[in-house]
Amino acid sequence: MDKKDLQDLLTRVAAGSVKPEEALLQIKEQPYKDMGFAKLDTHRGIRQGVSEVIYGAGKTKEQILRIAQEMVKEHEKTILITRMDKEAADFVAKELTLKYDELSKIGIVGKMPEKDGKGKIVVATGGTSDMPVAEEAALTAEVYGNEVIRLYDVGVAGIHRLMSHMEDIMTARVIIAIAGMEGALASVIGGMADCPVIAVPTSVGYGANFGGLSALLSMLNSCASGVSVVNIDNGFGAGYLANMINHL
């Protein structure tokens, strides 16, 4: 149950189509389910508006399946699984209807929601090598009902590529700027856009990139106002935050 479901339930109680005791039973159910190896947070949708996300890395394929099945029992309409490998995806797909994107390692169980975000989310990358992180961000935002515009390979090494998309940049409600190397893309976009910019440093780069640390420090030190930064390669975190902004 998420916030919309709860509001609908209370509306039906007020209209008299659902008895108060029936509604109380639905609401007071255990706020989490202890599965032994995991404690499924069944009330997260009520608290935060979106249900728990399954982080696939480090979990066995059997654990991922069991958690997803339990969420289906809880009537979750869309289940997001991040950092999911192909073996786990094939295993889960035998039991549940799963859409899997091998590039971003994102798995989605259930229907994609209608787009109800206030505006557009632009996801821009410095290079093609940043696309796995970008797709994690883009698909996360789409799972939560946002329209996403993808601008890939528009980095500062050929800045004219970015300039040819000025209309998308200037009409976005929030922009996710994803880059490795020195991470300059976030500052460039931050200096042009009038909306919040979420910078995502990636681990793409040569030795002195230090696995994304150079891009992270560059983005943290951006002189452009309105730029915030998430962790290295954290496309999910950026997509989630962009969704929150776009639904304010």
VENDA-V958146 format. One record per pair of residues at least 6 apart in sequence whose ideal C-beta (glycine too) atoms are under 8 Angstrom apart, sorted by sequence separation. I is the first residue (numbers start at 0). GAP is how many residues later the second one is. D is the distance in Angstrom with one decimal. If there is no record, write none. Layout:
# VENDA-V958146
[[I GAP D] [I GAP D]]
This chain:
# VENDA-V958146
[[11 6 4.2] [12 6 7.7] [32 6 7.1] [43 6 7.2] [44 6 4.4] [91 6 5.2] [99 6 7.4] [100 6 7.8] [124 6 6.2] [141 6 5.5] [154 6 7.6] [155 6 7.8] [168 6 6.8] [178 6 4.0] [202 6 7.4] [207 6 6.5] [208 6 6.9] [230 6 6.5] [12 7 5.8] [31 7 4.9] [32 7 4.5] [43 7 5.7] [71 7 7.2] [92 7 7.0] [99 7 4.9] [140 7 5.2] [153 7 4.5] [154 7 7.6] [161 7 7.6] [177 7 7.4] [178 7 6.6] [189 7 4.6] [204 7 7.2] [221 7 8.0] [229 7 4.3] [0 8 7.7] [31 8 6.0] [43 8 4.8] [55 8 5.6] [58 8 7.9] [70 8 5.1] [83 8 7.9] [98 8 7.1] [99 8 7.7] [124 8 7.8] [152 8 6.8] [153 8 4.1] [176 8 5.0] [188 8 5.6] [202 8 4.8] [203 8 7.5] [218 8 6.9] [229 8 5.1] [8 9 6.6] [31 9 5.2] [32 9 5.9] [88 9 6.3] [97 9 5.5] [98 9 4.5] [124 9 4.7] [176 9 4.1] [189 9 7.7] [202 9 3.9] [204 9 6.7] [219 9 5.4] [12 10 4.9] [30 10 7.4] [31 10 5.9] [41 10 8.0] [53 10 6.1] [97 10 7.1] [98 10 7.8] [123 10 7.9] [137 10 4.8] [201 10 5.7] [204 10 7.0] [218 10 4.6] [11 11 7.7] [30 11 6.2] [31 11 7.2] [40 11 4.7] [67 11 5.6] [80 11 7.7] [88 11 4.1] [97 11 5.5] [122 11 5.3] [150 11 7.4] [153 11 6.6] [185 11 6.2] [200 11 4.9] [229 11 7.0] [29 12 7.0] [30 12 4.1] [39 12 6.6] [96 12 6.6] [137 12 6.0] [176 12 4.8] [200 12 7.9] [9 13 7.1] [28 13 7.1] [53 13 5.5] [67 13 6.9] [88 13 7.9] [95 13 5.2] [96 13 7.5] [176 13 7.4] [185 13 3.6] [201 13 6.5] [215 13 6.9] [227 13 7.7] [8 14 5.4] [53 14 6.5] [85 14 7.6] [122 14 5.5] [150 14 5.3] [174 14 5.8] [200 14 3.5] [91 15 6.7] [122 15 4.6] [200 15 4.1] [215 15 7.8] [83 16 7.1] [85 16 6.1] [133 16 7.1] [182 16 7.1] [215 16 5.6] [8 17 6.5] [53 17 7.8] [63 17 6.4] [91 17 7.6] [120 17 8.0] [150 17 6.4] [200 17 7.7] [214 17 7.5] [8 18 7.6] [88 18 5.5] [122 18 7.4] [133 18 6.5] [174 18 5.5] [182 18 5.2] [200 18 5.5] [51 19 7.3] [87 19 7.8] [148 19 5.3] [212 19 7.3] [50 20 6.8] [63 20 6.8] [84 20 6.6] [120 20 5.0] [168 20 6.6] [174 20 6.2] [176 20 5.6] [178 20 7.9] [198 20 4.1] [211 20 3.7] [5 21 7.2] [83 21 5.3] [130 21 5.9] [171 21 6.7] [173 21 5.5] [174 21 7.5] [175 21 7.8] [176 21 7.1] [177 21 7.9] [178 21 7.7] [179 21 7.0] [210 21 7.0] [211 21 6.5] [82 22 5.3] [83 22 7.0] [129 22 7.8] [169 22 7.5] [172 22 5.6] [173 22 5.1] [174 22 4.9] [175 22 4.9] [176 22 5.1] [177 22 4.3] [178 22 7.1] [179 22 4.0] [81 23 7.1] [83 23 4.5] [148 23 7.1] [161 23 7.8] [168 23 5.8] [169 23 6.9] [171 23 5.5] [173 23 7.7] [174 23 7.1] [176 23 7.0] [178 23 6.5] [179 23 6.5] [180 23 6.7] [198 23 7.0] [63 24 5.3] [67 24 6.3] [71 24 6.9] [81 24 6.1] [127 24 6.5] [154 24 6.3] [168 24 5.5] [169 24 7.1] [173 24 6.7] [175 24 6.3] [177 24 6.1] [179 24 2.9] [180 24 4.7] [0 25 7.0] [37 25 6.9] [50 25 5.1] [53 25 6.9] [55 25 5.2] [56 25 7.8] [80 25 7.0] [120 25 5.1] [122 25 5.9] [127 25 4.9] [178 25 7.9] [179 25 4.6] [0 26 7.9] [36 26 6.0] [53 26 7.0] [55 26 6.0] [56 26 3.8] [60 26 6.2] [64 26 6.4] [68 26 7.0] [79 26 7.2] [80 26 3.7] [119 26 7.9] [120 26 6.9] [121 26 7.7] [122 26 7.1] [124 26 7.4] [126 26 5.6] [154 26 7.9] [161 26 6.9] [165 26 7.5] [39 27 6.3] [50 27 7.9] [52 27 4.8] [53 27 4.4] [54 27 5.6] [55 27 4.7] [56 27 8.0] [60 27 4.0] [63 27 7.8] [64 27 5.0] [68 27 6.9] [79 27 7.7] [80 27 7.3] [104 27 7.4] [116 27 7.9] [119 27 5.0] [120 27 5.1] [121 27 4.7] [122 27 5.4] [123 27 4.2] [124 27 4.9] [125 27 7.7] [161 27 7.5] [196 27 7.4] [37 28 8.0] [50 28 7.2] [52 28 7.5] [53 28 7.2] [54 28 6.1] [55 28 3.6] [59 28 7.9] [63 28 6.0] [67 28 5.9] [79 28 6.2] [80 28 7.2] [102 28 6.4] [103 28 5.6] [116 28 5.9] [118 28 7.7] [119 28 7.4] [120 28 7.2] [122 28 7.0] [123 28 7.5] [124 28 6.4] [125 28 7.4] [126 28 5.3] [155 28 4.6] [180 28 6.4] [198 28 5.4] [200 28 7.1] [37 29 5.8] [52 29 6.3] [55 29 7.1] [58 29 7.7] [61 29 7.6] [78 29 7.0] [102 29 5.4] [103 29 7.8] [105 29 7.0] [115 29 4.7] [116 29 3.9] [119 29 5.4] [121 29 6.2] [124 29 7.0] [125 29 3.3] [154 29 7.7] [155 29 6.1] [158 29 6.9] [179 29 6.4] [196 29 5.8] [197 29 7.9] [198 29 6.9] [199 29 7.8] [202 29 5.9] [39 30 5.5] [53 30 7.9] [60 30 4.0] [64 30 5.9] [77 30 6.7] [78 30 4.0] [103 30 8.0] [105 30 5.9] [111 30 6.6] [112 30 7.4] [114 30 5.5] [116 30 6.2] [123 30 5.7] [124 30 7.3] [125 30 7.0] [154 30 5.6] [195 30 5.7] [196 30 4.7] [197 30 5.7] [198 30 4.6] [199 30 5.7] [200 30 7.9] [201 30 6.8] [202 30 5.6] [34 31 6.6] [39 31 6.9] [44 31 7.7] [60 31 6.8] [64 31 7.4] [77 31 7.4] [78 31 5.6] [103 31 3.6] [104 31 7.3] [107 31 7.3] [111 31 6.8] [112 31 7.2] [113 31 6.2] [114 31 6.4] [125 31 7.9] [153 31 7.6] [182 31 7.0] [186 31 7.5] [194 31 7.6] [196 31 7.3] [197 31 7.7] [198 31 7.3] [200 31 5.1] [201 31 5.6] [34 32 7.1] [41 32 5.4] [55 32 6.1] [77 32 4.4] [102 32 5.2] [103 32 4.3] [112 32 4.3] [114 32 5.0] [155 32 5.9] [179 32 6.4] [181 32 6.1] [182 32 3.1] [185 32 7.9] [186 32 7.6] [189 32 5.9] [195 32 6.9] [197 32 6.4] [200 32 7.7] [76 33 5.3] [77 33 6.2] [105 33 4.7] [180 33 7.4] [181 33 6.4] [182 33 7.1] [185 33 4.9] [190 33 4.4] [192 33 7.4] [199 33 7.5] [39 34 7.7] [75 34 6.9] [76 34 6.1] [77 34 6.6] [100 34 6.2] [103 34 7.9] [105 34 7.4] [180 34 6.5] [183 34 6.7] [189 34 3.0] [199 34 6.3] [34 35 6.5] [77 35 6.0] [103 35 5.9] [107 35 6.2] [140 35 7.9] [179 35 5.4] [182 35 4.1] [186 35 4.5] [188 35 7.8] [189 35 7.0] [199 35 6.2] [76 36 7.1] [178 36 6.1] [181 36 5.3] [182 36 4.8] [185 36 5.8] [186 36 6.6] [187 36 7.9] [189 36 5.9] [32 37 6.2] [71 37 7.0] [186 37 4.9] [189 37 4.1] [199 37 8.0] [70 38 7.8] [71 38 7.7] [100 38 6.2] [123 38 7.3] [185 38 7.4] [199 38 4.8] [136 39 5.2] [4 40 7.4] [5 40 5.5] [186 40 7.1] [197 40 4.7] [0 41 7.8] [32 41 7.9] [67 41 5.5] [123 41 8.0] [136 41 6.8] [185 41 5.5] [0 42 7.8] [2 42 6.8] [133 42 7.6] [1 43 3.3] [2 43 6.2] [185 43 7.6] [197 43 5.7] [0 44 5.8] [1 44 6.6] [133 44 5.0] [197 44 5.8] [0 45 6.0] [123 45 8.0] [132 45 5.5] [2 46 4.9] [121 46 5.6] [1 47 6.1] [121 47 6.6] [1 48 6.7] [119 48 7.6] [129 48 4.9] [1 49 6.4] [55 49 7.2] [129 49 6.2] [195 49 5.7] [121 50 4.2] [129 50 6.1] [176 50 7.8] [55 51 7.1] [119 51 6.6] [120 51 6.8] [123 51 6.5] [128 51 6.8] [118 52 7.7] [119 52 5.3] [120 52 6.8] [121 52 7.7] [122 52 7.9] [123 52 7.0] [125 52 6.9] [126 52 7.4] [118 53 6.9] [119 53 6.1] [120 53 5.4] [121 53 4.6] [122 53 4.7] [123 53 5.4] [124 53 4.7] [125 53 3.4] [126 53 7.2] [81 54 6.6] [118 54 3.1] [120 54 7.5] [121 54 7.0] [123 54 6.8] [124 54 6.7] [125 54 6.6] [126 54 7.9] [117 55 5.9] [118 55 7.7] [120 55 6.8] [122 55 7.0] [125 55 6.7] [116 56 7.5] [125 57 7.7] [177 57 7.1] [81 58 7.6] [125 58 7.6] [125 59 4.5] [79 60 6.7] [124 60 7.6] [177 60 7.5] [123 61 6.7] [175 62 4.8] [79 63 5.0] [136 63 6.7] [175 63 7.0] [77 65 5.8] [123 65 6.4] [175 66 5.6] [132 67 6.1] [173 68 4.7] [132 69 5.1] [173 71 4.6] [129 72 5.0] [172 72 7.0] [173 72 5.6] [0 73 7.7] [128 73 7.7] [172 73 5.2] [0 74 7.2] [129 74 5.8] [128 75 4.6] [126 77 6.8] [49 94 6.0] [139 95 6.9] [143 95 7.8] [139 96 5.1] [143 96 7.5] [145 96 7.2] [137 97 7.9] [145 97 5.6] [136 98 3.8] [139 98 7.9] [140 98 4.3] [144 98 7.6] [135 99 3.1] [136 99 7.0] [139 99 3.0] [140 99 8.0] [143 99 4.1] [132 100 5.3] [134 100 7.2] [135 100 5.5] [138 100 7.2] [139 100 5.9] [145 100 5.4] [132 101 7.8] [133 101 6.4] [136 101 4.6] [137 101 6.7] [140 101 5.4] [145 101 8.0] [132 102 4.2] [136 102 3.9] [140 102 5.3] [144 102 7.8] [131 103 7.7] [135 103 6.8] [139 103 7.3] [143 103 7.8] [136 105 7.3] [140 105 7.7] [122 116 8.0] [120 121 4.9] [120 122 7.6] [120 125 5.7] [116 126 7.1] [118 127 6.1] [117 128 5.5] [116 129 4.0] [117 129 6.6] [116 130 5.9] [117 130 7.2] [103 131 7.1] [115 131 7.5] [81 154 5.0] [52 183 7.3] [49 190 7.9] [49 193 7.8] [48 198 7.6]]
